[in-house]
Amino acid sequence: MTTTLPGRRTRRGTAAAWGLMGTLVLMALAMAVPAVTGWNVRVNSFPPLHAEWDPRVGWGSLPAVALAVLGLLHAFRLADRLSWRRLLLVVFLGGLAWMLALAFVDGSHGVSQILGDPYEYLRTARRTTDLHATLQEYVSRIRYEAEPRNWPVHVAGHPAGALTFFVVLDRLQLGSGFAAGLVVTVLAATTAVAVLVTARVLGAEQLARRAAPFLVLGPAAVWQSVSADAMFAATGAWGVACLALGATRRSTGWSLLAGLLLGYAVMLSYGLPLLGVLALAVLLTARSWFPLAFAVVAALAVVVVFALAGFSYLEALPAIHSRYYEGVGGRRPWAYWMWGDLAALAFCAGPLAGAGVARLVAGGRGLLHDACTRTVLLLSGAGVAMVLLADLSQMSRAEVERIWLPFVPWLLLSCALLPDRWRRPALAGQVGFALLVQHLLFTGW
């Protein structure tokens, strides 16, 4: 398969090269500045990541290397030649295998340990015997002044939808760290599928196929199998995919489902109203506003249901803002994290995301002349906009390698625009970087 992209090959390569080099420099500075100056930026010992230096190998090491080699040998051929349905199945299974192999470098604890941490949701979910009563007192227990009854960090730091999800898992006898971790990982493996479906529905199947290996094999998998934010990302991605289906098919059903999923995403993380930027990009790409009213009504219905159950989103916002700045977030220096967050994101998305975004910027208005490239420009451009808005909000100082997981696949979609000669070396760089991160660092999320 060949895809014609606008602009000269040398220009595309130059933009990508500058983007890659700029990203690597940013990552190096984010590591070097605290180490050289002694600047305490208030994370564990490997800023900009919340991580510890911990070189190791484990049960998942050989399978991870094997999957990396197989991916480099066959991923692009499969992406080009498989039927669409088979490609989506391979993307799901390949992503799931890649995430689990990396997690199992630490054995079964690689899946279970993080979600079982006292800061996370599961312990609170197991102790929740009356969800309705919990929702009614949820906001009152966010601030530090509610001590000793204030919520653990992650429960307090998210709307009630996140805890509710894990309460449901516990009721389904999936409340152990390992079982919940597997559920999160399986859901995370569907995120790439949702992104590909969105791109194809909006007329960019060829570029979706080019992006598929980068959506599956990369360092984001290090965090996807251990972080609830990966479930948030999947929820948002499928909401966007349903919105694209609603817009292109003028379907009330898909539009309502989109609203329900996107509304629930808002109840999972205070940062995910930013998905509205991506939703707008989908409607602009489809040139259809048909789903908007249905999706908005459905999304508001989710928020209203939680409000009637006792959790008021509007009352929670000032409470979480207060807790964030009273805690470690207020002590983390903005002068570092304004750019350190972008470096942490690069560790998660991989350095090649910088090359893809640079290619996006260099193409500019030229990408709008072709329907296929216009789709990637708008979707990946929305990803960039969401990241910049989240960064400017300064409500996520550090830990964005997990918090910004919902934005990562939309950035990686831009890798479809890289020159042909970049594709295999670029993927090799991504999988190699993922293996290094997992085997050298214990990320803590």
Number of C-alpha atoms within 10 A of each C-alpha: 9 9 13 9 19 15 12 10 13 10 14 22 18 17 21 28 20 15 23 22 15 16 23 19 14 19 23 13 17 23 18 15 14 17 14 9 8 9 11 15 20 17 17 15 15 18 25 33 27 21 19 16 14 13 12 13 15 15 15 21 21 14 18 23 17 14 19 22 15 11 22 20 12 11 23 19 14 18 23 17 12 13 10 16 9 13 19 21 13 18 26 22 16 18 27 22 20 29 29 25 26 30 28 22 23 20 17 16 17 24 28 20 16 21 27 20 14 13 16 21 24 24 20 17 22 16 11 16 12 9 16 15 12 18 22 16 12 20 25 18 20 27 23 20 11 11 10 8 12 17 22 17 16 15 22 25 22 20 27 25 23 24 25 19 16 21 25 15 19 20 12 9 11 17 21 17 21 20 17 23 27 19 16 23 27 23 20 30 27 24 27 27 24 23 23 28 24 26 24 20 19 24 20 20 18 18 24 26 26 26 26 26 27 29 28 30 25 29 28 25 29 26 25 30 34 33 23 29 24 27 28 28 28 26 26 29 31 23 29 30 27 29 33 30 24 28 26 21 16 16 17 17 15 22 29 24 22 32 27 25 24 32 27 27 29 29 26 27 18 17 20 24 17 18 22 15 17 25 22 18 22 27 21 15 23 21 12 16 15 19 26 20 14 20 27 17 15 22 23 16 16 20 20 16 12 20 15 12 15 19 25 20 18 10 11 23 15 14 18 21 16 15 19 22 13 13 13 13 18 17 14 18 16 16 9 18 20 18 17 25 28 22 29 26 27 23 25 27 27 29 27 29 29 26 29 27 27 26 27 28 17 18 20 12 11 16 22 16 10 13 14 23 26 20 28 29 27 22 27 26 22 24 26 18 17 25 22 13 13 19 20 11 12 15 16 19 27 29 20 24 27 26 21 25 26 26 25 24 25 26 27 26 30 31 33 25 29 26 19 14 10 16 20 16 11 21 23 19 16 24 25 18 18 24 20 13 21 24 19 15 17 20 22 17 22
